[in-house]
């Protein structure tokens, strides 16, 4: 006769419209990448691709909506625009660079 140890799952509380329930967290959920509030002064790539054009240089003050660079991915050219008026603090990419997803391409600083 063999002894089988029965593992008791860990349950966590969650609430839906003021009612509490218990659920198990999956391994995938526990090991997920933790969400971090994005820094508005960092322009990151949202997909991997190749930088084919850069329209700004360090020190430029760029207005909201103006083009920053063009990122080519899957034969499509993605125009990256300035989200708000700011100064280009640092460029971390060059024309021809192949970059991964979530790479910090441009660092901004406020203009005050």
Number of C-alpha atoms within 10 A of each C-alpha: 3 4 5 6 6 6 6 6 9 9 11 10 9 11 9 7 5 7 7 9 11 11 11 11 12 9 8 8 10 9 8 9 8 8 6 6 6 9 10 12 17 16 21 18 17 12 16 16 22 20 21 16 17 16 11 15 15 13 14 12 17 21 14 12 12 16 17 20 23 20 25 19 14 10 7 10 16 16 14 18 17 17 16 15 16 20 20 21 18 15 17 11 17 14 13 13 13 15 17 14 11 12 16 16 17 20 19 24 16 12 10 5
